Amino acid sequence: MDKNVNTLYGNKVRVRVSGLCWEENSLLLVNHSLYKGQDFWAPPGGGLDFGQHMEDCLKREFMEETGLHIKVDGFRFVTEFVNPPLHAIELFADVSVTGGRLSTGSDPEMQPENQIIKSVEFVPWDVIMAMPEAEKHGILKHCKTHEELKNLTGFYGI
């Protein structure tokens, strides 16, 4: 694991918000380099700051990571990821684009030379399913069809 990721996010419980943004059967994903030489694809999102509302956090994270302005359409489900030193509670919502231009953003918590965001793109569901399991967010491993993810509700340990 990247030592900066471990330093910033390790050994504490993080509350994150993430957004599901679709273009037909393609899901907007951010490609991270959390581990050297390995991709990790996940929906855009990030850590909730103390005193910040979830909706505001999600809008901020989308702008930082993707260059897109969004509106939050509704809450969907919760995931919990526990793999020490990382532990995250993730709150997922449906979102839709209201403006901006899709572009690869950055993580302001990371120094420019240590950025972990490699790219952002709408990825067709069949391409997501063909990705190696280790390279995709746990919720993407859980769902076998895009319809299943679009209709998912509840709590999931990933």
Chimera marker file (.cmm) of the C-alpha trace (Angstrom):
<marker_set name="trace">
<marker id="1" x="0.000" y="0.000" z="0.000" r="1" g="1" b="0" radius="0.5"/>
<marker id="2" x="1.163" y="3.525" z="-0.760" r="1" g="1" b="0" radius="0.5"/>
<marker id="3" x="2.684" y="4.916" z="2.455" r="1" g="1" b="0" radius="0.5"/>
<marker id="4" x="0.845" y="8.234" z="1.987" r="1" g="1" b="0" radius="0.5"/>
<marker id="5" x="-2.478" y="6.366" z="1.847" r="1" g="1" b="0" radius="0.5"/>
<marker id="6" x="-1.585" y="4.515" z="5.037" r="1" g="1" b="0" radius="0.5"/>
<marker id="7" x="-0.516" y="7.732" z="6.792" r="1" g="1" b="0" radius="0.5"/>
<marker id="8" x="-3.613" y="9.719" z="5.773" r="1" g="1" b="0" radius="0.5"/>
<marker id="9" x="-6.307" y="7.064" z="5.993" r="1" g="1" b="0" radius="0.5"/>
<marker id="10" x="-4.946" y="4.175" z="8.065" r="1" g="1" b="0" radius="0.5"/>
<marker id="11" x="-5.634" y="3.111" z="11.646" r="1" g="1" b="0" radius="0.5"/>
<marker id="12" x="-8.917" y="4.993" z="12.038" r="1" g="1" b="0" radius="0.5"/>
<marker id="13" x="-12.522" y="4.600" z="10.961" r="1" g="1" b="0" radius="0.5"/>
<marker id="14" x="-13.293" y="6.856" z="8.013" r="1" g="1" b="0" radius="0.5"/>
<marker id="15" x="-16.797" y="7.860" z="7.029" r="1" g="1" b="0" radius="0.5"/>
<marker id="16" x="-16.961" y="8.312" z="3.271" r="1" g="1" b="0" radius="0.5"/>
<marker id="17" x="-19.622" y="9.333" z="0.782" r="1" g="1" b="0" radius="0.5"/>
<marker id="18" x="-19.636" y="8.038" z="-2.787" r="1" g="1" b="0" radius="0.5"/>
<marker id="19" x="-21.843" y="8.705" z="-5.785" r="1" g="1" b="0" radius="0.5"/>
<marker id="20" x="-23.258" y="6.439" z="-8.453" r="1" g="1" b="0" radius="0.5"/>
<marker id="21" x="-23.333" y="8.414" z="-11.689" r="1" g="1" b="0" radius="0.5"/>
<marker id="22" x="-24.532" y="6.604" z="-14.821" r="1" g="1" b="0" radius="0.5"/>
<marker id="23" x="-24.465" y="7.223" z="-18.574" r="1" g="1" b="0" radius="0.5"/>
<marker id="24" x="-26.784" y="4.450" z="-19.735" r="1" g="1" b="0" radius="0.5"/>
<marker id="25" x="-24.971" y="1.241" z="-18.678" r="1" g="1" b="0" radius="0.5"/>
<marker id="26" x="-21.639" y="2.948" z="-17.978" r="1" g="1" b="0" radius="0.5"/>
<marker id="27" x="-20.707" y="3.919" z="-14.416" r="1" g="1" b="0" radius="0.5"/>
<marker id="28" x="-18.420" y="6.845" z="-13.607" r="1" g="1" b="0" radius="0.5"/>
<marker id="29" x="-15.313" y="5.452" z="-11.903" r="1" g="1" b="0" radius="0.5"/>
<marker id="30" x="-12.060" y="6.879" z="-10.593" r="1" g="1" b="0" radius="0.5"/>
<marker id="31" x="-8.897" y="4.855" z="-11.177" r="1" g="1" b="0" radius="0.5"/>
<marker id="32" x="-6.589" y="5.084" z="-8.148" r="1" g="1" b="0" radius="0.5"/>
<marker id="33" x="-3.045" y="3.830" z="-7.659" r="1" g="1" b="0" radius="0.5"/>
<marker id="34" x="-3.405" y="2.685" z="-4.054" r="1" g="1" b="0" radius="0.5"/>
<marker id="35" x="-0.928" y="-0.145" z="-4.570" r="1" g="1" b="0" radius="0.5"/>
<marker id="36" x="2.199" y="0.136" z="-6.707" r="1" g="1" b="0" radius="0.5"/>
<marker id="37" x="1.590" y="-1.143" z="-10.234" r="1" g="1" b="0" radius="0.5"/>
<marker id="38" x="-2.083" y="-1.914" z="-9.626" r="1" g="1" b="0" radius="0.5"/>
<marker id="39" x="-5.235" y="-0.074" z="-10.602" r="1" g="1" b="0" radius="0.5"/>
<marker id="40" x="-8.154" y="0.339" z="-8.218" r="1" g="1" b="0" radius="0.5"/>
<marker id="41" x="-11.462" y="1.477" z="-9.710" r="1" g="1" b="0" radius="0.5"/>
<marker id="42" x="-14.154" y="2.988" z="-7.476" r="1" g="1" b="0" radius="0.5"/>
<marker id="43" x="-17.064" y="5.420" z="-7.731" r="1" g="1" b="0" radius="0.5"/>
<marker id="44" x="-16.086" y="9.031" z="-6.971" r="1" g="1" b="0" radius="0.5"/>
<marker id="45" x="-16.225" y="10.013" z="-3.332" r="1" g="1" b="0" radius="0.5"/>
<marker id="46" x="-14.243" y="10.746" z="-0.236" r="1" g="1" b="0" radius="0.5"/>
<marker id="47" x="-14.073" y="11.473" z="3.442" r="1" g="1" b="0" radius="0.5"/>
<marker id="48" x="-16.753" y="13.390" z="5.261" r="1" g="1" b="0" radius="0.5"/>
<marker id="49" x="-15.330" y="16.342" z="7.208" r="1" g="1" b="0" radius="0.5"/>
<marker id="50" x="-16.591" y="17.166" z="10.696" r="1" g="1" b="0" radius="0.5"/>
<marker id="51" x="-19.520" y="19.576" z="10.446" r="1" g="1" b="0" radius="0.5"/>
<marker id="52" x="-20.037" y="18.965" z="6.723" r="1" g="1" b="0" radius="0.5"/>
<marker id="53" x="-23.321" y="17.656" z="5.355" r="1" g="1" b="0" radius="0.5"/>
<marker id="54" x="-23.121" y="14.483" z="3.259" r="1" g="1" b="0" radius="0.5"/>
<marker id="55" x="-24.597" y="16.159" z="0.190" r="1" g="1" b="0" radius="0.5"/>
<marker id="56" x="-22.069" y="19.008" z="0.331" r="1" g="1" b="0" radius="0.5"/>
<marker id="57" x="-19.218" y="16.538" z="0.777" r="1" g="1" b="0" radius="0.5"/>
<marker id="58" x="-20.317" y="14.507" z="-2.232" r="1" g="1" b="0" radius="0.5"/>
<marker id="59" x="-20.586" y="17.616" z="-4.407" r="1" g="1" b="0" radius="0.5"/>
<marker id="60" x="-17.095" y="18.697" z="-3.298" r="1" g="1" b="0" radius="0.5"/>
<marker id="61" x="-15.586" y="15.275" z="-3.930" r="1" g="1" b="0" radius="0.5"/>
<marker id="62" x="-17.100" y="15.042" z="-7.416" r="1" g="1" b="0" radius="0.5"/>
<marker id="63" x="-15.731" y="18.471" z="-8.316" r="1" g="1" b="0" radius="0.5"/>
<marker id="64" x="-12.264" y="17.641" z="-6.956" r="1" g="1" b="0" radius="0.5"/>
<marker id="65" x="-12.004" y="14.204" z="-8.556" r="1" g="1" b="0" radius="0.5"/>
<marker id="66" x="-13.992" y="14.539" z="-11.797" r="1" g="1" b="0" radius="0.5"/>
<marker id="67" x="-14.550" y="18.226" z="-12.604" r="1" g="1" b="0" radius="0.5"/>
<marker id="68" x="-18.317" y="17.607" z="-12.626" r="1" g="1" b="0" radius="0.5"/>
<marker id="69" x="-21.069" y="19.478" z="-10.804" r="1" g="1" b="0" radius="0.5"/>
<marker id="70" x="-23.736" y="17.123" z="-9.504" r="1" g="1" b="0" radius="0.5"/>
<marker id="71" x="-27.014" y="16.975" z="-7.689" r="1" g="1" b="0" radius="0.5"/>
<marker id="72" x="-27.690" y="14.225" z="-5.188" r="1" g="1" b="0" radius="0.5"/>
<marker id="73" x="-30.798" y="12.302" z="-6.205" r="1" g="1" b="0" radius="0.5"/>
<marker id="74" x="-31.131" y="10.057" z="-3.177" r="1" g="1" b="0" radius="0.5"/>
<marker id="75" x="-29.466" y="7.773" z="-0.662" r="1" g="1" b="0" radius="0.5"/>
<marker id="76" x="-28.951" y="4.139" z="-1.743" r="1" g="1" b="0" radius="0.5"/>
<marker id="77" x="-26.893" y="1.885" z="0.556" r="1" g="1" b="0" radius="0.5"/>
<marker id="78" x="-24.045" y="1.546" z="3.073" r="1" g="1" b="0" radius="0.5"/>
<marker id="79" x="-20.879" y="-0.528" z="2.827" r="1" g="1" b="0" radius="0.5"/>
<marker id="80" x="-18.244" y="-1.327" z="5.409" r="1" g="1" b="0" radius="0.5"/>
<marker id="81" x="-14.678" y="-2.167" z="4.394" r="1" g="1" b="0" radius="0.5"/>
<marker id="82" x="-12.297" y="-3.523" z="7.032" r="1" g="1" b="0" radius="0.5"/>
<marker id="83" x="-8.784" y="-4.517" z="5.955" r="1" g="1" b="0" radius="0.5"/>
<marker id="84" x="-6.271" y="-3.102" z="8.456" r="1" g="1" b="0" radius="0.5"/>
<marker id="85" x="-4.894" y="-0.536" z="8.425" r="1" g="1" b="0" radius="0.5"/>
<marker id="86" x="-7.969" y="0.656" z="6.459" r="1" g="1" b="0" radius="0.5"/>
<marker id="87" x="-11.508" y="0.772" z="7.853" r="1" g="1" b="0" radius="0.5"/>
<marker id="88" x="-14.226" y="2.690" z="6.008" r="1" g="1" b="0" radius="0.5"/>
<marker id="89" x="-17.965" y="3.166" z="6.341" r="1" g="1" b="0" radius="0.5"/>
<marker id="90" x="-19.219" y="4.267" z="2.920" r="1" g="1" b="0" radius="0.5"/>
<marker id="91" x="-22.559" y="5.949" z="2.252" r="1" g="1" b="0" radius="0.5"/>
<marker id="92" x="-23.655" y="5.675" z="-1.392" r="1" g="1" b="0" radius="0.5"/>
<marker id="93" x="-26.085" y="7.938" z="-3.228" r="1" g="1" b="0" radius="0.5"/>
<marker id="94" x="-27.418" y="8.262" z="-6.758" r="1" g="1" b="0" radius="0.5"/>
<marker id="95" x="-26.210" y="11.448" z="-8.426" r="1" g="1" b="0" radius="0.5"/>
<marker id="96" x="-26.733" y="13.196" z="-11.746" r="1" g="1" b="0" radius="0.5"/>
<marker id="97" x="-24.521" y="15.651" z="-13.596" r="1" g="1" b="0" radius="0.5"/>
<marker id="98" x="-25.655" y="19.290" z="-13.687" r="1" g="1" b="0" radius="0.5"/>
<marker id="99" x="-22.556" y="20.870" z="-15.248" r="1" g="1" b="0" radius="0.5"/>
<marker id="100" x="-18.797" y="20.963" z="-15.479" r="1" g="1" b="0" radius="0.5"/>
<marker id="101" x="-16.522" y="18.973" z="-17.769" r="1" g="1" b="0" radius="0.5"/>
<marker id="102" x="-15.260" y="15.470" z="-17.076" r="1" g="1" b="0" radius="0.5"/>
<marker id="103" x="-11.551" y="15.642" z="-16.283" r="1" g="1" b="0" radius="0.5"/>
<marker id="104" x="-9.075" y="13.817" z="-14.084" r="1" g="1" b="0" radius="0.5"/>
<marker id="105" x="-8.896" y="15.682" z="-10.810" r="1" g="1" b="0" radius="0.5"/>
<marker id="106" x="-6.730" y="15.430" z="-7.749" r="1" g="1" b="0" radius="0.5"/>
<marker id="107" x="-6.874" y="14.696" z="-4.049" r="1" g="1" b="0" radius="0.5"/>
<marker id="108" x="-6.120" y="17.906" z="-2.101" r="1" g="1" b="0" radius="0.5"/>
<marker id="109" x="-4.937" y="15.823" z="0.872" r="1" g="1" b="0" radius="0.5"/>
<marker id="110" x="-2.033" y="14.539" z="-1.244" r="1" g="1" b="0" radius="0.5"/>
<marker id="111" x="1.016" y="16.463" z="-2.400" r="1" g="1" b="0" radius="0.5"/>
<marker id="112" x="1.221" y="16.950" z="-6.207" r="1" g="1" b="0" radius="0.5"/>
<marker id="113" x="4.010" y="14.375" z="-6.533" r="1" g="1" b="0" radius="0.5"/>
<marker id="114" x="2.003" y="11.815" z="-4.524" r="1" g="1" b="0" radius="0.5"/>
<marker id="115" x="-1.368" y="11.979" z="-6.292" r="1" g="1" b="0" radius="0.5"/>
<marker id="116" x="-3.183" y="8.643" z="-6.457" r="1" g="1" b="0" radius="0.5"/>
<marker id="117" x="-5.929" y="9.545" z="-8.968" r="1" g="1" b="0" radius="0.5"/>
<marker id="118" x="-4.837" y="8.232" z="-12.365" r="1" g="1" b="0" radius="0.5"/>
<marker id="119" x="-7.974" y="8.764" z="-14.449" r="1" g="1" b="0" radius="0.5"/>
<marker id="120" x="-11.760" y="9.157" z="-14.396" r="1" g="1" b="0" radius="0.5"/>
<marker id="121" x="-14.119" y="7.731" z="-16.977" r="1" g="1" b="0" radius="0.5"/>
<marker id="122" x="-17.528" y="6.266" z="-17.618" r="1" g="1" b="0" radius="0.5"/>
<marker id="123" x="-16.820" y="2.536" z="-17.765" r="1" g="1" b="0" radius="0.5"/>
<marker id="124" x="-19.253" y="0.145" z="-19.490" r="1" g="1" b="0" radius="0.5"/>
<marker id="125" x="-20.596" y="-2.553" z="-17.171" r="1" g="1" b="0" radius="0.5"/>
<marker id="126" x="-19.129" y="-5.408" z="-19.238" r="1" g="1" b="0" radius="0.5"/>
<marker id="127" x="-15.678" y="-3.809" z="-18.892" r="1" g="1" b="0" radius="0.5"/>
<marker id="128" x="-16.179" y="-3.514" z="-15.118" r="1" g="1" b="0" radius="0.5"/>
<marker id="129" x="-17.106" y="-7.202" z="-14.942" r="1" g="1" b="0" radius="0.5"/>
<marker id="130" x="-13.957" y="-8.128" z="-16.902" r="1" g="1" b="0" radius="0.5"/>
<marker id="131" x="-11.637" y="-6.237" z="-14.506" r="1" g="1" b="0" radius="0.5"/>
<marker id="132" x="-9.563" y="-8.329" z="-12.101" r="1" g="1" b="0" radius="0.5"/>
<marker id="133" x="-11.398" y="-8.609" z="-8.758" r="1" g="1" b="0" radius="0.5"/>
<marker id="134" x="-8.515" y="-6.979" z="-6.861" r="1" g="1" b="0" radius="0.5"/>
<marker id="135" x="-8.786" y="-3.877" z="-9.057" r="1" g="1" b="0" radius="0.5"/>
<marker id="136" x="-12.389" y="-2.928" z="-8.322" r="1" g="1" b="0" radius="0.5"/>
<marker id="137" x="-14.338" y="-1.617" z="-5.360" r="1" g="1" b="0" radius="0.5"/>
<marker id="138" x="-16.027" y="-4.313" z="-3.307" r="1" g="1" b="0" radius="0.5"/>
<marker id="139" x="-19.539" y="-3.233" z="-4.244" r="1" g="1" b="0" radius="0.5"/>
<marker id="140" x="-18.651" y="-3.754" z="-7.919" r="1" g="1" b="0" radius="0.5"/>
<marker id="141" x="-17.701" y="-7.346" z="-7.071" r="1" g="1" b="0" radius="0.5"/>
<marker id="142" x="-20.990" y="-7.824" z="-5.233" r="1" g="1" b="0" radius="0.5"/>
<marker id="143" x="-23.248" y="-6.954" z="-8.201" r="1" g="1" b="0" radius="0.5"/>
<marker id="144" x="-23.283" y="-9.030" z="-11.370" r="1" g="1" b="0" radius="0.5"/>
<marker id="145" x="-25.416" y="-6.684" z="-13.480" r="1" g="1" b="0" radius="0.5"/>
<marker id="146" x="-25.737" y="-2.924" z="-13.737" r="1" g="1" b="0" radius="0.5"/>
<marker id="147" x="-29.459" y="-3.302" z="-12.950" r="1" g="1" b="0" radius="0.5"/>
<marker id="148" x="-28.560" y="-5.012" z="-9.676" r="1" g="1" b="0" radius="0.5"/>
<marker id="149" x="-26.322" y="-2.096" z="-8.656" r="1" g="1" b="0" radius="0.5"/>
<marker id="150" x="-28.913" y="0.461" z="-9.769" r="1" g="1" b="0" radius="0.5"/>
<marker id="151" x="-31.485" y="-1.177" z="-7.468" r="1" g="1" b="0" radius="0.5"/>
<marker id="152" x="-29.257" y="-2.073" z="-4.519" r="1" g="1" b="0" radius="0.5"/>
<marker id="153" x="-30.305" y="-0.969" z="-1.021" r="1" g="1" b="0" radius="0.5"/>
<marker id="154" x="-29.258" y="-1.977" z="2.491" r="1" g="1" b="0" radius="0.5"/>
<marker id="155" x="-25.944" y="-2.691" z="4.231" r="1" g="1" b="0" radius="0.5"/>
<marker id="156" x="-23.014" y="-4.662" z="2.763" r="1" g="1" b="0" radius="0.5"/>
<marker id="157" x="-19.742" y="-5.763" z="4.296" r="1" g="1" b="0" radius="0.5"/>
<marker id="158" x="-17.220" y="-5.739" z="1.497" r="1" g="1" b="0" radius="0.5"/>
<link id1="1" id2="2" r="1" g="1" b="0" radius="0.2"/>
<link id1="2" id2="3" r="1" g="1" b="0" radius="0.2"/>
<link id1="3" id2="4" r="1" g="1" b="0" radius="0.2"/>
<link id1="4" id2="5" r="1" g="1" b="0" radius="0.2"/>
<link id1="5" id2="6" r="1" g="1" b="0" radius="0.2"/>
<link id1="6" id2="7" r="1" g="1" b="0" radius="0.2"/>
<link id1="7" id2="8" r="1" g="1" b="0" radius="0.2"/>
<link id1="8" id2="9" r="1" g="1" b="0" radius="0.2"/>
<link id1="9" id2="10" r="1" g="1" b="0" radius="0.2"/>
<link id1="10" id2="11" r="1" g="1" b="0" radius="0.2"/>
<link id1="11" id2="12" r="1" g="1" b="0" radius="0.2"/>
<link id1="12" id2="13" r="1" g="1" b="0" radius="0.2"/>
<link id1="13" id2="14" r="1" g="1" b="0" radius="0.2"/>
<link id1="14" id2="15" r="1" g="1" b="0" radius="0.2"/>
<link id1="15" id2="16" r="1" g="1" b="0" radius="0.2"/>
<link id1="16" id2="17" r="1" g="1" b="0" radius="0.2"/>
<link id1="17" id2="18" r="1" g="1" b="0" radius="0.2"/>
<link id1="18" id2="19" r="1" g="1" b="0" radius="0.2"/>
<link id1="19" id2="20" r="1" g="1" b="0" radius="0.2"/>
<link id1="20" id2="21" r="1" g="1" b="0" radius="0.2"/>
<link id1="21" id2="22" r="1" g="1" b="0" radius="0.2"/>
<link id1="22" id2="23" r="1" g="1" b="0" radius="0.2"/>
<link id1="23" id2="24" r="1" g="1" b="0" radius="0.2"/>
<link id1="24" id2="25" r="1" g="1" b="0" radius="0.2"/>
<link id1="25" id2="26" r="1" g="1" b="0" radius="0.2"/>
<link id1="26" id2="27" r="1" g="1" b="0" radius="0.2"/>
<link id1="27" id2="28" r="1" g="1" b="0" radius="0.2"/>
<link id1="28" id2="29" r="1" g="1" b="0" radius="0.2"/>
<link id1="29" id2="30" r="1" g="1" b="0" radius="0.2"/>
<link id1="30" id2="31" r="1" g="1" b="0" radius="0.2"/>
<link id1="31" id2="32" r="1" g="1" b="0" radius="0.2"/>
<link id1="32" id2="33" r="1" g="1" b="0" radius="0.2"/>
<link id1="33" id2="34" r="1" g="1" b="0" radius="0.2"/>
<link id1="34" id2="35" r="1" g="1" b="0" radius="0.2"/>
<link id1="35" id2="36" r="1" g="1" b="0" radius="0.2"/>
<link id1="36" id2="37" r="1" g="1" b="0" radius="0.2"/>
<link id1="37" id2="38" r="1" g="1" b="0" radius="0.2"/>
<link id1="38" id2="39" r="1" g="1" b="0" radius="0.2"/>
<link id1="39" id2="40" r="1" g="1" b="0" radius="0.2"/>
<link id1="40" id2="41" r="1" g="1" b="0" radius="0.2"/>
<link id1="41" id2="42" r="1" g="1" b="0" radius="0.2"/>
<link id1="42" id2="43" r="1" g="1" b="0" radius="0.2"/>
<link id1="43" id2="44" r="1" g="1" b="0" radius="0.2"/>
<link id1="44" id2="45" r="1" g="1" b="0" radius="0.2"/>
<link id1="45" id2="46" r="1" g="1" b="0" radius="0.2"/>
<link id1="46" id2="47" r="1" g="1" b="0" radius="0.2"/>
<link id1="47" id2="48" r="1" g="1" b="0" radius="0.2"/>
<link id1="48" id2="49" r="1" g="1" b="0" radius="0.2"/>
<link id1="49" id2="50" r="1" g="1" b="0" radius="0.2"/>
<link id1="50" id2="51" r="1" g="1" b="0" radius="0.2"/>
<link id1="51" id2="52" r="1" g="1" b="0" radius="0.2"/>
<link id1="52" id2="53" r="1" g="1" b="0" radius="0.2"/>
<link id1="53" id2="54" r="1" g="1" b="0" radius="0.2"/>
<link id1="54" id2="55" r="1" g="1" b="0" radius="0.2"/>
<link id1="55" id2="56" r="1" g="1" b="0" radius="0.2"/>
<link id1="56" id2="57" r="1" g="1" b="0" radius="0.2"/>
<link id1="57" id2="58" r="1" g="1" b="0" radius="0.2"/>
<link id1="58" id2="59" r="1" g="1" b="0" radius="0.2"/>
<link id1="59" id2="60" r="1" g="1" b="0" radius="0.2"/>
<link id1="60" id2="61" r="1" g="1" b="0" radius="0.2"/>
<link id1="61" id2="62" r="1" g="1" b="0" radius="0.2"/>
<link id1="62" id2="63" r="1" g="1" b="0" radius="0.2"/>
<link id1="63" id2="64" r="1" g="1" b="0" radius="0.2"/>
<link id1="64" id2="65" r="1" g="1" b="0" radius="0.2"/>
<link id1="65" id2="66" r="1" g="1" b="0" radius="0.2"/>
<link id1="66" id2="67" r="1" g="1" b="0" radius="0.2"/>
<link id1="67" id2="68" r="1" g="1" b="0" radius="0.2"/>
<link id1="68" id2="69" r="1" g="1" b="0" radius="0.2"/>
<link id1="69" id2="70" r="1" g="1" b="0" radius="0.2"/>
<link id1="70" id2="71" r="1" g="1" b="0" radius="0.2"/>
<link id1="71" id2="72" r="1" g="1" b="0" radius="0.2"/>
<link id1="72" id2="73" r="1" g="1" b="0" radius="0.2"/>
<link id1="73" id2="74" r="1" g="1" b="0" radius="0.2"/>
<link id1="74" id2="75" r="1" g="1" b="0" radius="0.2"/>
<link id1="75" id2="76" r="1" g="1" b="0" radius="0.2"/>
<link id1="76" id2="77" r="1" g="1" b="0" radius="0.2"/>
<link id1="77" id2="78" r="1" g="1" b="0" radius="0.2"/>
<link id1="78" id2="79" r="1" g="1" b="0" radius="0.2"/>
<link id1="79" id2="80" r="1" g="1" b="0" radius="0.2"/>
<link id1="80" id2="81" r="1" g="1" b="0" radius="0.2"/>
<link id1="81" id2="82" r="1" g="1" b="0" radius="0.2"/>
<link id1="82" id2="83" r="1" g="1" b="0" radius="0.2"/>
<link id1="83" id2="84" r="1" g="1" b="0" radius="0.2"/>
<link id1="84" id2="85" r="1" g="1" b="0" radius="0.2"/>
<link id1="85" id2="86" r="1" g="1" b="0" radius="0.2"/>
<link id1="86" id2="87" r="1" g="1" b="0" radius="0.2"/>
<link id1="87" id2="88" r="1" g="1" b="0" radius="0.2"/>
<link id1="88" id2="89" r="1" g="1" b="0" radius="0.2"/>
<link id1="89" id2="90" r="1" g="1" b="0" radius="0.2"/>
<link id1="90" id2="91" r="1" g="1" b="0" radius="0.2"/>
<link id1="91" id2="92" r="1" g="1" b="0" radius="0.2"/>
<link id1="92" id2="93" r="1" g="1" b="0" radius="0.2"/>
<link id1="93" id2="94" r="1" g="1" b="0" radius="0.2"/>
<link id1="94" id2="95" r="1" g="1" b="0" radius="0.2"/>
<link id1="95" id2="96" r="1" g="1" b="0" radius="0.2"/>
<link id1="96" id2="97" r="1" g="1" b="0" radius="0.2"/>
<link id1="97" id2="98" r="1" g="1" b="0" radius="0.2"/>
<link id1="98" id2="99" r="1" g="1" b="0" radius="0.2"/>
<link id1="99" id2="100" r="1" g="1" b="0" radius="0.2"/>
<link id1="100" id2="101" r="1" g="1" b="0" radius="0.2"/>
<link id1="101" id2="102" r="1" g="1" b="0" radius="0.2"/>
<link id1="102" id2="103" r="1" g="1" b="0" radius="0.2"/>
<link id1="103" id2="104" r="1" g="1" b="0" radius="0.2"/>
<link id1="104" id2="105" r="1" g="1" b="0" radius="0.2"/>
<link id1="105" id2="106" r="1" g="1" b="0" radius="0.2"/>
<link id1="106" id2="107" r="1" g="1" b="0" radius="0.2"/>
<link id1="107" id2="108" r="1" g="1" b="0" radius="0.2"/>
<link id1="108" id2="109" r="1" g="1" b="0" radius="0.2"/>
<link id1="109" id2="110" r="1" g="1" b="0" radius="0.2"/>
<link id1="110" id2="111" r="1" g="1" b="0" radius="0.2"/>
<link id1="111" id2="112" r="1" g="1" b="0" radius="0.2"/>
<link id1="112" id2="113" r="1" g="1" b="0" radius="0.2"/>
<link id1="113" id2="114" r="1" g="1" b="0" radius="0.2"/>
<link id1="114" id2="115" r="1" g="1" b="0" radius="0.2"/>
<link id1="115" id2="116" r="1" g="1" b="0" radius="0.2"/>
<link id1="116" id2="117" r="1" g="1" b="0" radius="0.2"/>
<link id1="117" id2="118" r="1" g="1" b="0" radius="0.2"/>
<link id1="118" id2="119" r="1" g="1" b="0" radius="0.2"/>
<link id1="119" id2="120" r="1" g="1" b="0" radius="0.2"/>
<link id1="120" id2="121" r="1" g="1" b="0" radius="0.2"/>
<link id1="121" id2="122" r="1" g="1" b="0" radius="0.2"/>
<link id1="122" id2="123" r="1" g="1" b="0" radius="0.2"/>
<link id1="123" id2="124" r="1" g="1" b="0" radius="0.2"/>
<link id1="124" id2="125" r="1" g="1" b="0" radius="0.2"/>
<link id1="125" id2="126" r="1" g="1" b="0" radius="0.2"/>
<link id1="126" id2="127" r="1" g="1" b="0" radius="0.2"/>
<link id1="127" id2="128" r="1" g="1" b="0" radius="0.2"/>
<link id1="128" id2="129" r="1" g="1" b="0" radius="0.2"/>
<link id1="129" id2="130" r="1" g="1" b="0" radius="0.2"/>
<link id1="130" id2="131" r="1" g="1" b="0" radius="0.2"/>
<link id1="131" id2="132" r="1" g="1" b="0" radius="0.2"/>
<link id1="132" id2="133" r="1" g="1" b="0" radius="0.2"/>
<link id1="133" id2="134" r="1" g="1" b="0" radius="0.2"/>
<link id1="134" id2="135" r="1" g="1" b="0" radius="0.2"/>
<link id1="135" id2="136" r="1" g="1" b="0" radius="0.2"/>
<link id1="136" id2="137" r="1" g="1" b="0" radius="0.2"/>
<link id1="137" id2="138" r="1" g="1" b="0" radius="0.2"/>
<link id1="138" id2="139" r="1" g="1" b="0" radius="0.2"/>
<link id1="139" id2="140" r="1" g="1" b="0" radius="0.2"/>
<link id1="140" id2="141" r="1" g="1" b="0" radius="0.2"/>
<link id1="141" id2="142" r="1" g="1" b="0" radius="0.2"/>
<link id1="142" id2="143" r="1" g="1" b="0" radius="0.2"/>
<link id1="143" id2="144" r="1" g="1" b="0" radius="0.2"/>
<link id1="144" id2="145" r="1" g="1" b="0" radius="0.2"/>
<link id1="145" id2="146" r="1" g="1" b="0" radius="0.2"/>
<link id1="146" id2="147" r="1" g="1" b="0" radius="0.2"/>
<link id1="147" id2="148" r="1" g="1" b="0" radius="0.2"/>
<link id1="148" id2="149" r="1" g="1" b="0" radius="0.2"/>
<link id1="149" id2="150" r="1" g="1" b="0" radius="0.2"/>
<link id1="150" id2="151" r="1" g="1" b="0" radius="0.2"/>
<link id1="151" id2="152" r="1" g="1" b="0" radius="0.2"/>
<link id1="152" id2="153" r="1" g="1" b="0" radius="0.2"/>
<link id1="153" id2="154" r="1" g="1" b="0" radius="0.2"/>
<link id1="154" id2="155" r="1" g="1" b="0" radius="0.2"/>
<link id1="155" id2="156" r="1" g="1" b="0" radius="0.2"/>
<link id1="156" id2="157" r="1" g="1" b="0" radius="0.2"/>
<link id1="157" id2="158" r="1" g="1" b="0" radius="0.2"/>
</marker_set>
